[in-house]
């Protein structure tokens, strides 16, 4: 018998051309800032991410746009799955979904205290609009009917830019990250962009790459037809791909 085909995320809907002339990433200063201003319309955001730029609000100033050098990335075959995470996968009983509660994931990420304050109300609205248009996706981790972890970001073909993740149970954000990496890899993805590495992300396999190298991968893969599988699965199923 043939295995039933998996449901895939629909392709992103076209957006109008940006009304802004966005700068070249190579124009970034030593902090990675390429410019300030513009807006958070879908056309602006899609154009920016296609160029390797992303917004990062800072209080008291117009919207800054960044393209850091080096760029933080997580190779899809480089995620480190520690023994403690494998134990969690065996015991947790959690369920994994994709795009079931994008707004809930964004809201939870914005409640993470000082780390999450950059997700302003206008940023949250902008990413919810991108999600409705098919450009942004979330992975959720559920304990029964309770959302206990997740990650969301923007997908440009084979490159997924992770924006933020959260957990309400130990390891739940790592489970969401693992699920995203595995689904992106299975769909033909090339790279998970984490923008900037942190000590925590480095323990999971994130690394710095020259901006020029990142932009080359982005240019080669941003128009690829790469779509995440939407089928729910138990977190324990990730054990088969994490050994």
Secondary structure, 3 states (H helix, E strand, C coil): CCCCCCCECCCCCCCCCCCCCCCCHHHCCCCCEEEECCCCCHHHHHHHHHHCCEECCCCCCCCEEECCCCEEEEECCCCCCCHHHHHHHHHCCCEEEECCCHHHHHHHHHCCHHHHCCCCHHHHHHHHHHHHCCCEEEEEEEECCEEEEEEEEEEECCEEEEEEEEECCCCHHHHHHHHHHHHHHHCCCCEEEEECCCHHHHHCCCEEECHHHHHHHHHHHCCCCCCCECCCEEHHHHHHHCC
